[in-house]
Amino acid sequence: MNLDFHDREKAFQLLTEYTQNKSLIKHALAVEASMRAYAAKYGENVEEWGVVGLLHDFDYERYPTPEEHTVVGAKILGEAGYPAHVIRAIQAHADYNGMERETFLERSLFACDELSGFVTAVALVRPTKSVFDVDVASVKKKLKDKAFAKGVHREDIYKGAQELGISLEEHIAFVIEALQRAADVLELRGNSSVS
């Protein structure tokens, strides 16, 4: 079963049914943008990968504990008719589930999750609050600052690039570009002069 554009609309409705926090919704949209970009790069199903990114944390606001997050969501997605490989990718992005990431879809979601959030955080502390003023060097510098975005698991960012088989720099650059293309939706254009 391949997911299409109509499934994206349904997925967004599901996300907003379970998630009210605006920051969590923006995070889902950022991961969606990164996943769609990787799908396009590697000739995968862009709509399906986008849905996986959009829904990866949809249950987190209501079910934030390791015992519930992705577990409750998997049941909800199963009942809604989502394919098993989509549900597995979402569950595999949480290391505490103990699932080995076997597919490129699973590895990509894991790699995009923390980095998309981190790049967003870097953009928001720029004077312009613009993702267009974020570059690889600024992201790497902030990664070394343990006081910055303390909730982001830096080891997952490094591990994500490694699982994709690319350099950290290449992965960061790719995600920055993906988020720049989605800047308006993510409200990350800021007051940069880039149009």
C-alpha positions in Angstrom: 0.0 0.0 0.0 1.4 3.4 -1.0 0.3 6.4 0.8 -0.7 9.4 -1.3 -1.5 13.1 -0.9 -5.0 12.4 0.6 -3.3 10.3 3.3 -1.2 13.4 4.1 -4.4 15.3 4.9 -5.7 12.5 7.0 -2.3 12.2 8.8 -2.3 16.0 9.6 -5.9 15.7 11.0 -4.7 12.8 13.2 -1.6 14.8 14.3 -3.7 17.8 15.3 -6.3 15.6 17.0 -3.7 14.2 19.4 -1.3 17.2 19.5 -2.3 20.7 20.6 1.2 22.1 21.4 2.3 24.4 18.5 6.0 23.5 18.9 5.3 19.8 18.7 3.2 20.4 15.5 6.0 22.5 14.0 8.5 19.7 14.9 6.3 17.2 13.1 6.2 19.5 10.0 10.0 20.0 10.1 10.6 16.2 10.2 8.1 15.8 7.4 10.0 18.3 5.3 13.3 16.5 5.9 11.8 13.1 5.2 10.1 14.3 2.0 13.5 15.7 0.9 15.3 12.4 1.5 12.6 10.4 -0.2 12.9 12.6 -3.3 16.7 12.3 -3.2 16.6 8.6 -3.2 13.6 8.0 -5.4 11.3 6.8 -2.7 7.6 7.6 -2.1 7.6 11.2 -1.1 4.1 11.3 0.2 4.6 8.1 2.3 7.9 9.3 3.8 6.2 12.7 4.6 3.4 11.0 6.4 5.9 9.0 8.5 7.7 12.2 9.4 4.4 14.0 10.2 3.1 11.2 12.5 6.3 10.0 14.2 5.5 11.8 17.5 1.7 12.3 17.1 1.0 10.4 20.3 3.8 12.1 22.3 1.8 14.9 23.9 -0.8 12.5 25.4 1.5 9.5 25.9 5.0 10.8 26.6 6.5 8.0 28.6 8.7 5.3 27.0 6.1 2.7 28.0 3.5 4.5 26.0 5.0 6.7 23.3 4.9 5.0 19.9 3.3 1.9 21.6 -0.1 3.5 22.0 0.4 5.3 18.7 1.1 2.0 16.9 -2.3 0.7 18.0 -4.0 3.9 16.9 -2.3 3.8 13.5 -3.1 0.1 13.1 -6.7 0.7 13.8 -6.7 3.6 11.3 -5.4 1.2 8.6 -1.8 2.4 8.3 0.6 -0.2 6.7 2.8 -2.2 9.0 6.1 -0.8 7.6 4.9 2.8 8.3 4.0 1.8 11.9 7.3 0.0 12.3 9.3 2.9 11.1 7.6 5.2 13.6 8.3 2.7 16.4 11.9 2.2 15.4 12.7 5.9 15.7 12.6 5.5 19.5 15.7 3.7 20.6 14.1 2.5 23.8 11.8 0.2 21.8 14.9 -1.9 21.1 14.1 -2.3 17.4 16.9 -2.5 15.0 16.3 -0.1 12.1 16.4 -2.3 9.1 15.1 -0.1 6.2 16.2 3.2 4.8 12.9 4.6 5.8 13.5 3.7 9.4 17.0 4.9 9.4 16.0 8.2 7.7 13.3 8.9 10.3 15.7 8.4 13.1 18.3 10.6 11.5 15.9 13.4 10.7 14.1 13.5 14.0 16.6 15.1 16.4 18.5 17.0 13.7 15.3 18.7 12.4 14.5 19.9 15.9 18.1 21.0 16.5 18.3 23.0 13.3 15.0 24.7 14.2 16.4 25.6 17.6 19.6 27.1 16.0 17.4 29.2 13.6 15.3 30.5 16.4 18.3 31.9 18.4 19.7 33.7 15.3 19.0 37.5 15.5 16.9 37.1 12.4 15.1 34.0 13.6 15.6 32.6 10.1 16.7 29.2 8.9 18.3 31.0 6.0 20.9 32.3 8.4 21.8 28.8 9.6 24.8 26.9 8.1 26.7 23.7 8.9 29.3 25.5 10.9 26.8 27.2 13.2 24.9 23.9 13.8 28.2 22.0 14.6 29.2 24.8 17.0 25.9 24.6 18.8 26.1 20.8 19.0 29.3 21.3 21.1 27.4 23.7 23.5 25.9 21.3 26.0 23.8 24.1 27.6 22.0 24.8 24.2 18.9 22.8 23.4 19.6 20.4 26.3 16.6 18.2 25.4 18.2 17.2 22.1 20.0 13.9 22.2 23.2 14.8 20.4 24.4 11.1 20.2 21.3 10.4 18.1 22.3 13.1 15.6 25.7 11.6 15.2 24.3 8.1 15.1 21.7 9.1 12.6 24.2 10.3 10.0 26.2 7.2 10.6 23.2 4.9 10.0 22.5 6.8 6.7 26.1 6.2 5.7 26.9 9.9 5.1 29.0 12.5 6.9 27.5 14.6 9.6 28.3 17.7 7.6 26.4 16.3 4.6 23.4 15.3 6.7 23.3 18.7 8.4 23.5 20.6 5.1 20.7 18.4 3.6 18.4 19.0 6.5 19.1 22.8 6.6 18.2 22.9 2.9 15.0 20.9 3.4 13.9 23.2 6.2 14.7 26.3 4.1 12.3 25.0 1.4 9.6 24.7 4.1 10.5 27.9 5.8 7.1 29.5 5.4 5.1 26.5 6.8 7.6 26.2 9.6 7.5 30.0 10.3 11.3 30.0 10.0 11.8 32.7 7.4 12.2 35.2 10.2 13.3 38.7 9.1 15.9 37.5 6.8 16.2 39.2 3.4 16.2 35.9 1.6 13.1 35.5 -0.6 
